[in-house]
Amino acid sequence: MGSPEVTNTAKALGRVEERSARAWTQEQMNALFAGGFPTFITGDAEVTKHIGRVRELFKPFDIILTDESDQPAATAWGVPISWSRDVDELPSSFAGVLHRSLELHDGSGVADTFVIGGAVVHPDRKGSGVAEELVRALCDIAAEHGLEKVVAPLRPTRKHLYPLLDIVEYAAWLRDDGLPRDPWLRLHVRVGGNVIGLAPHAQTMTGTVAQWEEWTGLKLPATGDYIIPSGLAPLHVEKTDDLGTYVEPNIWVRHRRPATQHGSFASCRTPAGRRGRGFALHGTDATQDPTSARECRHHPRGGRGSKPTHGVDGVVVLVGTPERRPPH
């Protein structure tokens, strides 16, 4: 999942609605995704196989938040799956998450879990509290569709500054107040999320040497490992095979018992008469916003046999991350 940063700010008014509820201009979408994911995210061939159909089938889980001027402030999406609560039974890759959601749909199965796939905040709205509202909105949508469990594979905001640091150590890196040092992970913990596992092989992106040079803006003259812009881990290049392989780690978080009755979103009509929900932007600290604790409650336990340490439970290999930008 994407990693917009959040800080405290004054309240502002806006709405949340399905992204497909109206036609957004290319200019609006380009502005929204200007600070989005690196280009190489599109290099996961397995995700590419499924993403188009997933986005078409699960439009109710693809939302957009607008600001007080009715302009896009943030967007996010996810998919419904079936999950037993056993972390060992989560899909082994993000492509696996998408495959499971499609398999469940095609087999007319019953979903009970919402997997947050990606989130983007408009560059001008970062630090405004929009990201927190985005997480709450997704939790509310899960509840509205009867999905009891909400999980999110997070792409940590600051991991690219430490590409050589193992994801295990990075996820366990805390501030003096005991909260995660990574801003995106910290936001999820503050609004009630709990780390249930790590994903050292969340996605595998591959491409030719020429593609990687285009994606990264770097020259890759020889076989070896390279630190790349926005990369959470090194890129490995094999010149003789004309192949670059990048394996990205993520962190799995679970939000428990999303609630709509006490949520911060109230039913309303959008200006064009479409169904939507009004919202007010709050600060990121739950102590400042009493609705936070009622939105996505803290998951009290992690994987089997795990020992919680400042909100980080047992280490398990899980996967997932968003694609660069949704199709328009």
Backbone bond lengths (Angstrom), bond angles and torsions (degrees), N, CA, C in turn:
res aa  C-N    CA-C-N  psi(-1)  N-CA   C-N-CA  omega(-1)  CA-C   N-CA-C  phi
1 M - - - 1.451 - - 1.505 109.21 -
2 G 1.385 117.24 145.48 1.466 124.02 179.05 1.505 112.76 -56.09
3 S 1.340 116.20 169.69 1.447 118.99 -171.63 1.519 113.59 -135.75
4 P 1.337 118.99 62.86 1.461 119.53 175.98 1.509 111.55 -69.10
5 E 1.328 116.94 143.02 1.454 120.74 179.96 1.524 110.51 -87.23
6 V 1.330 115.68 154.05 1.456 120.51 -176.00 1.517 110.78 -139.10
7 T 1.309 116.30 137.88 1.459 121.96 170.86 1.510 107.38 -135.41
8 N 1.319 117.19 178.81 1.460 120.34 -178.41 1.523 111.42 -78.35
9 T 1.318 115.72 152.06 1.446 120.54 179.14 1.511 109.96 -160.85
10 A 1.328 116.22 173.50 1.455 120.55 175.56 1.515 110.07 -73.48
11 K 1.339 116.73 162.00 1.444 121.55 -179.76 1.525 111.11 -73.97
12 A 1.342 114.81 148.89 1.453 121.55 173.67 1.516 107.30 -143.09
13 L 1.330 117.19 156.51 1.439 120.90 -176.39 1.516 111.46 -97.40
14 G 1.319 116.56 153.13 1.447 121.82 178.15 1.510 110.32 -176.14
15 R 1.351 116.93 -168.86 1.450 121.45 -178.07 1.513 110.48 -138.92
16 V 1.336 115.22 163.75 1.453 121.43 171.30 1.524 107.33 -127.19
17 E 1.318 116.13 136.23 1.454 121.42 -178.17 1.518 109.41 -153.23
18 E 1.330 116.26 168.14 1.450 119.56 174.78 1.526 108.56 -63.93
19 R 1.332 114.65 139.09 1.464 117.93 -177.60 1.522 111.69 -64.19
20 S 1.339 116.44 -28.96 1.457 120.63 -178.73 1.523 113.12 -83.30
21 A 1.334 118.12 0.33 1.456 121.16 -176.67 1.522 112.81 -67.91
22 R 1.318 115.75 -21.45 1.470 119.37 176.84 1.521 109.44 -149.09
23 A 1.317 115.44 166.96 1.460 120.34 179.89 1.527 109.78 -88.72
24 W 1.325 115.57 119.20 1.456 120.89 176.77 1.524 108.71 -95.60
25 T 1.302 116.55 143.22 1.454 119.53 -179.82 1.522 110.61 -75.09
26 Q 1.320 115.63 157.66 1.452 120.06 177.41 1.529 110.28 -62.29
27 E 1.315 116.21 -35.60 1.463 120.54 177.93 1.520 111.54 -61.99
28 Q 1.343 116.85 -42.25 1.463 120.95 178.27 1.522 110.75 -63.63
29 M 1.335 116.90 -43.64 1.457 120.78 -178.66 1.526 111.53 -68.53
30 N 1.326 116.18 -39.81 1.466 119.37 177.96 1.523 111.00 -61.87
31 A 1.326 116.69 -40.46 1.463 121.08 179.16 1.523 110.35 -67.00
32 L 1.331 116.68 -40.59 1.457 120.96 -179.15 1.526 111.39 -63.73
33 F 1.331 116.51 -41.11 1.461 120.69 -175.21 1.529 113.70 -94.42
34 A 1.322 116.76 8.49 1.467 120.13 -177.51 1.521 112.40 -58.80
35 G 1.315 117.49 -32.18 1.462 120.60 179.08 1.511 112.03 -107.89
36 G 1.335 116.90 28.47 1.463 122.53 -174.21 1.511 114.36 -78.88
37 F 1.315 115.09 -142.59 1.458 121.64 -172.47 1.524 112.29 -85.89
38 P 1.317 117.21 156.03 1.466 119.94 177.62 1.527 111.11 -65.00
39 T 1.307 116.61 152.54 1.464 121.73 -176.22 1.514 112.78 -58.71
40 F 1.337 117.13 -34.75 1.461 119.04 -175.02 1.526 113.58 -66.07
41 I 1.341 117.44 -11.40 1.464 120.27 177.53 1.525 110.48 -57.92
42 T 1.331 117.11 -28.80 1.462 120.71 -178.67 1.522 112.42 -73.45
43 G 1.336 118.23 -3.70 1.454 121.63 -176.27 1.508 115.67 -81.37
44 D 1.337 118.06 5.10 1.461 121.02 177.28 1.529 108.46 -86.27
45 A 1.330 116.46 101.70 1.462 121.33 -175.38 1.523 112.71 -64.95
46 E 1.327 117.38 -33.81 1.464 120.32 -178.49 1.524 111.13 -69.24
47 V 1.325 116.76 -38.84 1.461 119.89 176.74 1.531 109.97 -66.91
48 T 1.330 116.08 -39.96 1.463 120.76 -179.22 1.526 111.86 -58.59
49 K 1.319 116.85 -32.48 1.460 120.76 179.68 1.525 112.49 -60.77
50 H 1.332 116.73 -32.90 1.460 120.83 -170.98 1.524 114.96 -109.15
51 I 1.338 117.37 -22.34 1.454 119.35 -164.98 1.527 113.67 -62.98
52 G 1.327 117.60 -37.46 1.454 119.56 -178.67 1.515 112.62 -61.81
53 R 1.298 116.45 -47.10 1.471 120.73 -179.40 1.515 111.08 -68.60
54 V 1.316 116.55 -37.82 1.467 120.64 178.41 1.522 110.31 -60.19
55 R 1.322 117.10 -47.75 1.461 120.20 -177.54 1.525 112.12 -66.52
56 E 1.335 116.41 -28.49 1.456 120.28 178.61 1.528 111.44 -76.00
57 L 1.324 116.87 -41.28 1.463 121.20 -175.91 1.523 113.76 -75.84
58 F 1.326 117.00 -32.40 1.462 119.82 -170.81 1.533 112.06 -112.18
59 K 1.311 115.84 45.63 1.469 121.10 -179.97 1.531 113.68 -59.69
60 P 1.340 119.98 -33.67 1.471 118.92 178.29 1.522 113.48 -62.14
61 F 1.342 116.88 -17.33 1.459 120.99 -179.69 1.539 111.80 -101.99
62 D 1.325 115.89 12.58 1.463 122.46 -179.73 1.529 106.75 -114.83
63 I 1.332 117.00 104.80 1.460 120.29 -169.84 1.526 112.82 -118.41
64 I 1.298 114.49 162.78 1.461 121.11 175.28 1.519 108.48 -136.94
65 L 1.312 117.32 138.17 1.464 123.31 175.33 1.507 108.41 -104.54
66 T 1.319 116.41 132.81 1.454 120.21 177.38 1.514 110.12 -106.41
67 D 1.332 115.48 158.84 1.457 119.73 179.32 1.527 110.33 -93.48
68 E 1.319 116.03 -170.24 1.461 120.60 -176.80 1.521 112.77 -65.92
69 S 1.340 116.87 -16.30 1.462 121.14 177.10 1.526 112.07 -99.23
70 D 1.329 116.37 10.74 1.461 123.07 -179.80 1.522 112.20 64.67
71 Q 1.335 116.55 29.84 1.454 122.43 174.81 1.529 109.21 -104.51
72 P 1.336 118.33 149.42 1.462 120.86 -179.63 1.521 112.29 -57.91
73 A 1.318 116.51 125.00 1.460 121.74 178.07 1.517 111.77 -106.99
74 A 1.341 116.79 -27.95 1.462 121.23 -178.59 1.517 108.89 -167.28
75 T 1.307 115.52 159.61 1.458 120.84 176.34 1.518 109.32 -146.29
76 A 1.324 116.21 154.15 1.470 121.18 179.80 1.521 108.83 -159.02
77 W 1.313 115.34 161.47 1.459 119.80 179.63 1.524 109.76 -153.08
78 G 1.319 115.05 168.28 1.453 120.43 177.80 1.515 110.33 -168.21
79 V 1.332 115.69 -178.06 1.466 120.89 -177.92 1.527 110.52 -136.26
80 P 1.329 116.85 151.32 1.459 120.85 175.45 1.529 110.48 -90.23
81 I 1.324 116.00 139.28 1.462 121.07 174.41 1.530 108.61 -139.33
82 S 1.295 115.42 178.30 1.458 121.33 172.09 1.517 108.15 -109.03
83 W 1.342 116.09 132.81 1.470 120.72 -176.68 1.518 109.17 -146.55
84 S 1.313 116.52 137.11 1.463 123.08 -174.34 1.525 114.37 -83.98
85 R 1.301 118.79 -2.53 1.471 126.03 -172.68 1.527 112.97 85.25
86 D 1.316 117.35 -8.56 1.455 121.44 177.45 1.529 107.79 -84.13
87 V 1.324 117.15 117.01 1.466 119.64 -176.56 1.521 112.69 -60.96
88 D 1.326 116.77 -25.69 1.460 120.35 178.22 1.527 112.07 -68.98
89 E 1.321 116.78 -16.41 1.459 120.62 -177.74 1.528 113.14 -101.39
90 L 1.324 117.02 5.93 1.456 119.36 170.85 1.531 109.37 -71.05
91 P 1.339 117.79 153.44 1.470 119.47 178.95 1.522 111.25 -56.03
92 S 1.329 115.83 150.98 1.459 120.17 -175.72 1.519 113.39 -84.35
93 S 1.330 117.71 -5.79 1.455 121.12 177.10 1.517 108.67 -151.90
94 F 1.340 116.36 163.81 1.456 118.76 177.47 1.519 110.57 -66.73
95 A 1.323 116.70 -36.21 1.459 119.72 173.02 1.522 109.59 -59.22
96 G 1.335 116.07 -34.27 1.458 120.55 176.78 1.514 112.66 -65.58
97 V 1.351 116.46 -34.85 1.460 120.55 175.45 1.525 109.87 -60.60
98 L 1.330 115.56 -48.14 1.462 120.08 -179.61 1.522 111.08 -63.72
99 H 1.324 116.44 -42.93 1.462 120.66 179.10 1.526 110.80 -61.18
100 R 1.329 116.78 -41.47 1.462 119.37 -179.46 1.523 111.25 -66.15
101 S 1.322 116.70 -38.98 1.468 119.12 179.24 1.519 110.78 -64.08
102 L 1.335 117.36 -40.46 1.462 120.86 178.70 1.521 111.34 -69.30
103 E 1.310 116.23 -40.67 1.462 121.05 178.85 1.527 110.79 -61.79
104 L 1.328 115.97 -41.68 1.465 120.69 178.75 1.530 110.13 -64.70
105 H 1.310 116.22 -43.58 1.469 121.02 178.78 1.521 111.20 -61.84
106 D 1.330 116.35 -48.33 1.457 120.61 -176.48 1.522 112.08 -66.46
107 G 1.321 116.08 -28.10 1.457 120.28 179.21 1.513 113.70 -94.29
108 S 1.337 116.75 8.33 1.473 122.48 -179.14 1.523 111.47 55.86
109 G 1.327 115.67 36.83 1.455 120.38 178.68 1.518 112.25 -78.93
110 V 1.319 114.98 171.63 1.463 121.47 -178.68 1.526 109.49 -104.69
111 A 1.318 116.36 121.17 1.466 121.72 178.41 1.519 110.28 -86.10
112 D 1.330 116.67 148.53 1.462 121.26 176.50 1.528 112.24 -135.60
113 T 1.333 116.43 1.64 1.462 121.42 -174.80 1.523 110.18 -136.86
114 F 1.322 116.13 139.54 1.461 121.95 176.40 1.513 108.61 -109.80
115 V 1.334 116.46 125.25 1.461 122.07 176.99 1.525 108.50 -104.63
116 I 1.318 117.16 116.09 1.463 121.33 177.43 1.523 108.18 -72.95
117 G 1.335 115.91 122.54 1.450 119.54 -174.28 1.510 115.04 -94.49
118 G 1.322 118.29 -33.07 1.452 120.29 -177.66 1.512 111.88 -169.69
119 A 1.317 116.36 157.67 1.462 121.84 179.99 1.519 109.30 -152.02
120 V 1.316 115.79 138.15 1.460 121.84 178.73 1.523 108.74 -137.34
121 V 1.322 116.57 134.43 1.461 122.15 174.92 1.530 108.25 -111.43
122 H 1.322 116.19 136.97 1.463 121.09 177.65 1.532 109.32 -54.29
123 P 1.345 118.38 136.15 1.467 120.59 -178.35 1.523 113.60 -52.40
124 D 1.326 117.31 -34.67 1.465 120.26 -179.11 1.519 112.66 -75.87
125 R 1.347 117.36 -12.91 1.469 120.74 -177.68 1.526 112.51 -106.54
126 K 1.323 117.59 -0.25 1.456 119.28 177.37 1.518 109.67 -65.45
127 G 1.316 115.71 138.35 1.451 120.38 -177.16 1.512 112.77 83.22
128 S 1.335 117.52 10.27 1.475 120.54 -176.35 1.519 113.39 -106.05
129 G 1.322 117.60 -2.70 1.459 120.57 -176.88 1.515 113.93 94.02
130 V 1.331 117.31 -1.33 1.460 120.81 -178.60 1.529 111.84 -64.50
131 A 1.326 117.60 -38.41 1.465 120.31 -177.65 1.521 111.46 -60.50
132 E 1.327 117.41 -39.07 1.460 120.07 178.33 1.521 110.38 -63.95
133 E 1.333 116.53 -42.49 1.459 119.58 178.77 1.519 111.19 -64.86
134 L 1.319 116.64 -31.83 1.453 120.97 177.87 1.525 110.62 -63.88
135 V 1.320 116.67 -44.69 1.461 120.81 177.87 1.525 110.43 -62.07
136 R 1.322 116.63 -43.23 1.464 120.27 179.37 1.520 111.47 -63.32
137 A 1.326 115.44 -41.72 1.463 119.39 -179.85 1.524 110.84 -61.30
138 L 1.323 117.16 -41.42 1.453 120.98 178.99 1.528 111.44 -65.21
139 C 1.318 116.37 -39.70 1.464 119.80 176.28 1.529 110.88 -63.32
140 D 1.319 117.03 -40.82 1.461 121.57 177.98 1.525 111.33 -62.62
141 I 1.323 116.17 -43.92 1.461 120.46 -179.66 1.519 110.70 -62.82
142 A 1.322 116.86 -40.43 1.461 120.12 176.58 1.527 110.38 -58.07
143 A 1.322 116.69 -45.40 1.463 120.89 -179.83 1.527 111.06 -64.04
144 E 1.320 116.70 -40.84 1.458 120.66 -179.63 1.528 111.93 -60.96
145 H 1.321 116.65 -28.81 1.460 121.32 179.98 1.530 112.42 -98.74
146 G 1.317 116.48 13.28 1.455 120.53 175.82 1.509 114.51 72.66
147 L 1.321 117.32 22.77 1.464 121.50 179.68 1.516 108.93 -95.25
148 E 1.300 116.40 107.16 1.464 122.66 -171.81 1.518 113.26 -70.57
149 K 1.339 116.36 -33.09 1.462 120.80 -174.45 1.527 110.70 -110.38
150 V 1.325 115.72 140.82 1.459 122.06 177.67 1.523 108.55 -128.03
151 V 1.321 116.75 123.66 1.459 121.08 177.89 1.520 109.02 -127.47
152 A 1.328 116.38 153.88 1.465 120.83 -176.26 1.515 110.78 -143.33
153 P 1.332 117.91 121.92 1.464 121.17 171.75 1.525 108.62 -84.38
154 L 1.302 117.54 111.80 1.463 121.43 -172.02 1.521 112.08 -95.75
155 R 1.328 114.78 136.36 1.464 121.45 171.26 1.529 105.94 -95.89
156 P 1.336 118.25 100.31 1.466 120.69 -171.53 1.523 113.68 -60.48
157 T 1.323 115.38 134.81 1.462 123.45 -172.75 1.522 114.18 -57.00
158 R 1.320 117.05 -44.24 1.465 120.71 -171.07 1.528 113.98 -104.16
159 K 1.312 118.03 5.49 1.463 119.38 -177.91 1.520 112.03 -62.32
160 H 1.339 117.18 -29.53 1.465 119.27 -178.97 1.532 112.06 -64.58
161 L 1.334 116.91 -18.43 1.464 119.98 176.29 1.524 111.87 -78.69
162 Y 1.336 115.98 -13.68 1.465 122.11 -178.27 1.524 109.56 -133.07
163 P 1.325 119.16 59.57 1.464 121.64 -173.54 1.522 114.18 -66.41
164 L 1.324 117.17 -20.30 1.466 120.03 179.77 1.520 112.99 -91.48
165 L 1.326 116.82 -8.84 1.460 120.98 179.65 1.519 109.78 -80.80
166 D 1.323 116.33 128.64 1.461 120.79 179.85 1.524 110.12 -60.07
167 I 1.337 116.65 143.05 1.462 120.97 -178.03 1.522 111.76 -61.84
168 V 1.329 117.72 -27.92 1.467 121.02 177.51 1.527 109.87 -62.63
169 E 1.326 115.83 -47.31 1.464 120.76 179.96 1.526 110.77 -69.46
170 Y 1.326 116.68 -39.05 1.461 119.58 -178.72 1.526 111.19 -64.38
171 A 1.317 117.27 -44.18 1.469 121.13 -179.08 1.522 111.93 -64.71
172 A 1.327 116.29 -29.28 1.466 120.62 -178.54 1.527 112.63 -89.02
173 W 1.314 117.87 -0.06 1.461 122.97 -178.05 1.525 109.21 -77.21
174 L 1.327 116.76 115.79 1.458 122.40 -174.73 1.522 112.37 -115.66
175 R 1.311 114.97 156.79 1.459 121.18 172.68 1.523 109.05 -81.81
176 D 1.314 116.56 176.70 1.459 120.65 179.79 1.527 112.10 -63.73
177 D 1.350 117.00 -25.22 1.465 119.62 179.83 1.522 112.82 -85.78
178 G 1.352 117.31 3.46 1.451 120.90 176.41 1.512 114.86 88.90
179 L 1.325 118.03 -2.78 1.456 121.93 177.92 1.527 110.17 -89.67
180 P 1.344 117.26 155.90 1.472 119.70 179.25 1.518 111.79 -56.95
181 R 1.315 116.25 144.15 1.454 120.48 179.65 1.529 110.85 -73.10
182 D 1.311 116.90 -31.52 1.454 119.22 179.85 1.535 110.17 -70.22
183 P 1.339 118.66 127.82 1.466 121.47 -174.63 1.520 114.41 -61.44
184 W 1.342 117.84 -41.62 1.465 120.54 -177.92 1.527 111.34 -69.40
185 L 1.311 116.33 -40.99 1.457 120.17 176.30 1.527 110.17 -66.61
186 R 1.321 115.82 -40.20 1.464 120.18 179.68 1.531 111.63 -61.84
187 L 1.328 117.19 -39.81 1.461 119.78 178.69 1.522 110.92 -59.83
188 H 1.331 116.57 -45.53 1.466 119.69 -178.85 1.521 111.69 -63.36
189 V 1.319 115.97 -39.31 1.466 118.91 178.02 1.528 110.57 -66.08
190 R 1.323 116.83 -39.32 1.462 120.18 -178.93 1.520 112.75 -64.17
191 V 1.322 117.62 -34.19 1.459 119.56 -179.09 1.526 112.26 -93.29
192 G 1.330 116.45 12.86 1.460 119.92 171.28 1.505 115.71 111.55
193 G 1.336 118.46 5.25 1.454 119.88 179.62 1.517 112.02 -78.32
194 N 1.309 115.27 160.79 1.457 121.35 179.22 1.523 108.97 -138.94
195 V 1.321 117.59 129.51 1.453 120.96 178.26 1.525 109.48 -68.97
196 I 1.336 116.83 124.24 1.466 120.21 -179.98 1.526 112.05 -112.39
197 G 1.321 117.74 -9.08 1.451 118.14 178.97 1.509 112.89 -179.55
198 L 1.317 115.46 169.36 1.452 122.31 178.63 1.524 109.82 -114.62
199 A 1.303 115.70 155.17 1.456 121.27 -177.60 1.522 110.39 -128.85
200 P 1.310 119.23 76.12 1.466 121.02 -177.29 1.519 113.84 -63.68
201 H 1.353 117.10 -20.78 1.461 121.06 178.83 1.530 109.15 -124.59
202 A 1.326 115.92 53.63 1.458 120.82 -174.71 1.520 112.72 -59.38
203 Q 1.312 116.70 -48.65 1.452 122.30 177.36 1.517 109.59 -143.77
204 T 1.326 115.23 151.63 1.454 121.07 175.98 1.517 108.42 -119.49
205 M 1.330 116.39 116.43 1.450 122.42 178.79 1.526 109.60 -105.08
206 T 1.305 116.40 130.50 1.460 120.81 179.54 1.525 110.21 -128.26
207 G 1.328 115.30 155.54 1.458 121.14 177.84 1.507 110.11 -173.64
208 T 1.293 116.05 168.60 1.457 120.39 176.17 1.533 109.22 -70.66
209 V 1.319 115.64 166.98 1.460 119.43 178.17 1.525 109.86 -61.29
210 A 1.319 116.58 -39.73 1.468 120.29 179.42 1.526 110.69 -63.80
211 Q 1.323 117.43 -40.44 1.466 120.38 178.02 1.517 111.18 -62.79
212 W 1.328 116.45 -44.21 1.456 119.40 -179.75 1.524 111.87 -66.92
213 E 1.318 117.14 -34.26 1.463 119.58 175.92 1.527 110.58 -65.40
214 E 1.324 116.25 -36.79 1.463 120.00 177.01 1.524 111.03 -70.43
215 W 1.332 116.94 -43.81 1.466 121.29 -178.50 1.520 112.33 -64.89
216 T 1.322 116.57 -36.91 1.472 119.87 -172.98 1.527 114.09 -101.67
217 G 1.331 117.69 -18.76 1.458 120.39 -175.59 1.511 113.19 75.09
218 L 1.340 116.67 15.94 1.457 121.79 -178.58 1.523 111.09 -111.52
219 K 1.321 116.53 154.70 1.449 122.18 168.42 1.523 107.90 -88.85
220 L 1.328 116.29 134.35 1.461 121.63 -177.58 1.529 107.64 -120.92
221 P 1.320 117.32 82.08 1.465 121.88 -167.83 1.526 116.27 -78.30
222 A 1.338 117.72 -18.34 1.456 118.68 -173.33 1.525 110.88 -148.99
223 T 1.306 115.57 164.03 1.464 121.03 174.97 1.527 109.35 -62.61
224 G 1.326 116.09 137.70 1.451 120.18 178.91 1.518 112.47 153.36
225 D 1.316 115.49 -173.01 1.459 121.97 -179.84 1.522 109.83 -100.67
226 Y 1.339 116.09 142.08 1.455 122.05 -177.59 1.522 110.92 -131.80
227 I 1.322 115.68 139.00 1.461 121.49 170.19 1.520 106.84 -83.90
228 I 1.319 117.13 123.42 1.460 121.10 -174.43 1.530 111.03 -116.75
229 P 1.322 117.92 151.06 1.466 120.74 178.30 1.531 111.41 -57.76
230 S 1.328 115.95 131.71 1.473 123.96 179.21 1.518 113.58 68.79
231 G 1.320 117.29 6.22 1.462 120.09 179.14 1.516 111.74 -81.17
232 L 1.323 116.36 133.85 1.463 120.72 178.51 1.521 111.58 -83.43
233 A 1.312 115.85 -12.08 1.463 122.70 179.85 1.528 107.13 -151.09
234 P 1.323 118.19 168.52 1.464 119.90 -180.00 1.530 112.71 -69.80
235 L 1.305 115.66 153.90 1.470 123.92 171.34 1.518 108.01 -93.75
236 H 1.336 116.83 134.90 1.467 119.61 175.82 1.522 108.84 -106.58
237 V 1.328 115.62 129.37 1.459 121.94 -178.80 1.522 110.11 -115.91
238 E 1.334 115.25 132.51 1.460 122.62 171.85 1.526 107.23 -114.91
239 K 1.316 116.65 101.80 1.470 120.88 -175.61 1.531 111.96 -64.11
240 T 1.319 117.31 -39.00 1.472 119.63 -177.80 1.521 111.39 -64.85
241 D 1.328 116.71 -30.14 1.463 120.88 178.81 1.521 112.65 -95.01
242 D 1.349 115.99 -2.14 1.463 121.72 -176.24 1.526 110.17 50.45
243 L 1.333 114.99 50.75 1.469 120.10 -174.47 1.525 111.40 -139.62
244 G 1.329 115.21 132.21 1.452 121.12 171.66 1.522 108.97 -115.86
245 T 1.328 115.96 134.61 1.463 120.59 -178.03 1.522 109.40 -127.84
246 Y 1.304 114.32 127.36 1.469 121.35 -179.13 1.523 107.94 -127.25
247 V 1.331 116.03 124.83 1.473 121.55 -179.78 1.521 108.11 -113.20
248 E 1.321 115.49 120.45 1.468 120.62 -173.17 1.525 112.57 -103.91
249 P 1.340 117.11 132.04 1.471 120.67 176.22 1.522 111.88 -89.74
250 N 1.314 116.28 151.09 1.463 123.69 173.73 1.523 109.27 -134.40
251 I 1.316 115.96 175.39 1.464 122.80 178.48 1.521 108.15 -126.85
252 W 1.330 117.04 126.08 1.465 121.25 179.58 1.526 110.10 -87.67
253 V 1.333 114.57 131.40 1.459 122.35 176.55 1.524 108.87 -124.76
254 R 1.312 115.91 143.85 1.463 120.13 174.67 1.523 110.45 -116.11
255 H 1.344 114.86 133.72 1.458 122.08 170.06 1.513 107.33 -106.10
256 R 1.317 116.06 138.20 1.460 119.67 -173.81 1.522 112.21 -114.37
257 R 1.321 114.74 139.83 1.454 124.31 171.99 1.533 113.39 53.65
258 P 1.342 117.01 62.32 1.452 118.41 174.51 1.516 110.29 -61.25
259 A 1.344 117.30 139.82 1.455 121.53 -176.86 1.512 110.89 -125.49
260 T 1.341 116.82 136.67 1.454 120.22 178.64 1.513 111.75 -100.65
261 Q 1.327 118.45 -29.66 1.459 120.27 -175.87 1.521 111.72 -63.38
262 H 1.321 116.86 -34.31 1.454 120.20 -177.85 1.522 112.17 -109.31
263 G 1.344 116.54 11.98 1.451 119.77 -177.18 1.516 112.35 -72.65
264 S 1.326 114.94 173.68 1.453 120.39 -177.81 1.522 112.33 -88.82
265 F 1.341 116.72 2.69 1.446 120.64 -178.65 1.519 110.31 -104.78
266 A 1.329 116.56 127.50 1.463 121.51 178.39 1.520 109.14 -114.50
267 S 1.356 116.32 144.92 1.455 119.89 -179.24 1.515 110.61 -61.42
268 C 1.321 116.14 142.41 1.447 121.45 178.52 1.511 108.14 -158.60
269 R 1.317 117.12 179.84 1.451 122.08 173.91 1.522 108.65 -113.30
270 T 1.306 116.24 137.42 1.452 119.80 175.75 1.523 108.52 -73.76
271 P 1.330 117.92 164.96 1.463 119.88 -177.84 1.515 113.95 -53.56
272 A 1.331 117.81 -31.64 1.462 120.76 -178.15 1.522 111.87 -91.42
273 G 1.328 117.33 8.45 1.451 121.32 177.52 1.514 114.62 88.09
274 R 1.355 117.80 6.74 1.453 120.38 179.39 1.522 109.73 -83.16
275 R 1.308 113.60 153.29 1.454 118.87 179.85 1.516 109.73 -67.65
276 G 1.302 117.83 131.56 1.457 121.27 179.14 1.509 109.84 -153.55
277 R 1.315 116.19 -176.38 1.460 120.95 178.91 1.499 109.20 -136.57
278 G 1.319 117.09 130.16 1.451 120.72 178.73 1.513 110.47 -78.70
279 F 1.324 116.95 153.60 1.459 118.75 176.88 1.520 109.93 -147.82
280 A 1.302 114.38 160.02 1.457 121.25 172.81 1.511 107.84 -119.51
281 L 1.311 117.78 137.00 1.453 121.50 -178.70 1.520 110.23 -80.16
282 H 1.332 115.02 132.35 1.464 120.70 -177.15 1.522 110.19 -117.00
283 G 1.323 115.61 169.78 1.458 120.63 172.04 1.510 109.72 -70.47
284 T 1.351 116.58 166.78 1.454 120.08 -174.63 1.517 113.07 -85.14
285 D 1.285 119.00 -15.52 1.455 120.82 -176.54 1.515 110.37 -86.11
286 A 1.326 117.38 125.28 1.463 121.04 -178.15 1.519 111.83 -61.15
287 T 1.320 117.69 -23.82 1.461 119.36 179.63 1.519 111.19 -71.78
288 Q 1.335 116.08 -21.08 1.453 120.03 178.74 1.516 112.15 -90.89
289 D 1.333 117.72 -20.64 1.453 121.73 -177.54 1.526 108.69 -127.47
290 P 1.326 119.22 102.95 1.459 121.37 -174.74 1.514 113.58 -64.93
291 T 1.331 119.82 -14.80 1.460 119.74 178.79 1.518 112.09 -77.55
292 S 1.344 117.39 -17.51 1.458 120.01 -174.60 1.517 112.45 -56.57
293 A 1.310 116.45 -47.14 1.455 120.49 -176.30 1.516 111.84 -67.38
294 R 1.338 117.49 -20.21 1.455 119.42 -179.51 1.529 111.93 -90.23
295 E 1.322 117.35 -10.53 1.457 119.49 -173.99 1.530 111.14 -83.13
296 C 1.313 117.51 -66.47 1.460 122.90 -177.91 1.519 107.38 -125.50
297 R 1.293 116.49 103.51 1.460 119.72 -171.46 1.517 111.82 -79.43
298 H 1.321 114.79 156.02 1.456 122.50 -175.82 1.522 110.54 -68.38
299 H 1.326 115.91 131.88 1.458 120.96 176.18 1.523 108.29 -80.35
300 P 1.337 119.35 115.10 1.456 121.06 -170.41 1.522 115.54 -73.03
301 R 1.352 116.79 -16.94 1.446 117.18 -176.59 1.517 110.21 -136.94
302 G 1.317 115.96 151.91 1.455 120.12 177.98 1.507 110.51 -102.21
303 G 1.327 116.63 -143.29 1.445 120.71 179.87 1.519 110.78 -67.98
304 R 1.334 114.78 167.31 1.459 119.44 -178.17 1.521 110.93 -60.88
305 G 1.320 115.68 129.88 1.447 120.22 177.65 1.506 114.66 79.49
306 S 1.348 116.78 4.92 1.457 118.79 -177.81 1.514 111.72 -80.21
307 K 1.321 115.29 156.51 1.458 121.48 177.96 1.513 108.63 -120.39
308 P 1.340 117.43 114.58 1.460 119.24 -177.07 1.521 112.57 -66.22
309 T 1.325 115.74 138.00 1.461 122.37 175.25 1.515 108.15 -135.08
310 H 1.330 116.97 103.01 1.454 121.54 -179.72 1.519 111.59 52.69
311 G 1.337 116.28 43.04 1.454 120.82 175.48 1.519 114.39 87.50
312 V 1.335 118.93 -2.98 1.457 120.83 179.44 1.517 108.10 -107.26
313 D 1.350 115.65 116.44 1.452 120.94 -177.13 1.517 111.10 -90.80
314 G 1.330 115.72 -162.78 1.453 121.45 -175.26 1.511 113.21 -58.91
315 V 1.324 116.05 152.16 1.455 122.33 -177.34 1.519 109.17 -88.18
316 V 1.332 117.34 121.88 1.455 122.57 174.73 1.513 107.58 -134.35
317 V 1.303 116.92 155.89 1.457 121.08 -178.16 1.516 109.32 -88.28
318 L 1.297 116.68 110.22 1.452 124.01 179.17 1.512 107.87 -132.91
319 V 1.328 116.28 168.60 1.452 117.87 -174.41 1.513 112.37 -140.55
320 G 1.342 115.69 169.97 1.454 121.43 172.65 1.508 113.23 139.44
321 T 1.320 116.55 141.91 1.453 123.32 176.61 1.512 108.23 -167.67
322 P 1.310 118.89 162.12 1.461 120.28 -177.88 1.521 113.48 -85.00
323 E 1.321 115.67 161.14 1.458 118.49 169.40 1.518 109.18 -83.26
324 R 1.326 116.24 168.85 1.465 120.29 -169.20 1.516 112.47 -60.15
325 R 1.303 118.80 -52.30 1.458 121.41 179.01 1.508 108.63 -155.57
326 P 1.316 117.57 144.35 1.454 119.74 -178.18 1.519 110.87 -71.96
327 P 1.344 116.56 152.23 1.464 118.86 176.29 1.515 111.06 -66.83
328 H 1.317 118.55 145.81 1.450 121.89 -177.88 1.517 110.06 -91.90
